[in-house]
């Protein structure tokens, strides 16, 4: 008995080390945020409050980029504004039937209070939560393009998976030709991603815009993602290898829109039926 | 070890975790996105007198706190606990001939350059190697990860040396 105690005393440090290490590794391996409780993430109450506090001061540093982006968006709206056109009184041109239109996407603004770009799987924390009507699977976009998808909500905060995350697979299309594929981040440069599944016969050019396809029930169609920076033909599988530059600088994104798809549930349940039929 | 010493540890813990999330996590140097992991200074600065098992627990708590703020479940915890365990080994290995005198601290100004560098560099490296290996979880892109480990360690080490001049002067 004594020798056992002496032995235990000898290796107690190693034992504690091993226990703590196993505990950590279990967290790493089981660390999928979707499955993990919100407590273990930065969207819990305490960390949310701390980031909220920090953001009040750090937020100022990003105002310049933010303003430039806002001005550009305003420019876009102004150029299609009524006042940009000459009134053509000779013709009846009010032919947009607003009555039969149905609202599908609702927008809400939010601030990013925590963000990272340097890891393999990046997340953002936003300052709005369940109380503000945020739900899982809402899209997050900035004025210049796609940012991420909400994966968890607490009462006052929400956690979004960033497009800079190897687990994200964005349904995208070429703006000009409507050919669709997936945008995947490779975990390297935070400004670059690749676009897959575009067949070789499509004509593409450097600088072509890549936008969301609208197939995913999360993002509306035609939200900018990036522009093609380089591409090459692949003779093996008849698909291009396309590299794109993100239009949003995810390092300094601070104010975002959260998009709710009001028909998301309907689409999801219908798509689930597709799986059942396939079985 | 009295209550004052422990409250100083608590203060160090709060300050370092806050500095990491408020300042250092916002630093991203170059296309590799180098972010110094300055909070590891906590493990380096724990007094010798604290029992080794308690040092491990402190390290775990610090790593876990940073994890919660960074949404990196377990990554920082694993690396920091490993670092704290290795610290007990490194301290034995480079101890002065008569052991560590009571009332001395593992600070640059007290122990000298030679001792401090051979103490902090291996420990920072050990921490960063485990952290980035777990982050990538495999050996893909080995060269890139290697480069990131070296550059981040260098960056962290510079800030740690800098901190010795600011906060740990005699």
Interface residues (C-beta under 8 A of the other chain):
Chain A: X12 X13 X16 X17 X20 X21 X23 X24 X25 X26 X27 X28 X29 X30 X31 X33 X36 X40 X41 X42 X44 X47 X50 X51 X54 X58 X114 X116 X117 X118 X119 X120 X123 X125 X159 X187 X188 X189 X190 X191 X251
Chain B: X18 X21 X22 X25 X26 X28 X31 X32 X33 X34 X35 X52 X53 X56 X57 X60 X63 X64 X67 X68 X69 X70 X71 X72 X73 X74 X75 X77 X78 X81 X82 X85 X88 X134 X135 X136 X137 X141 X144
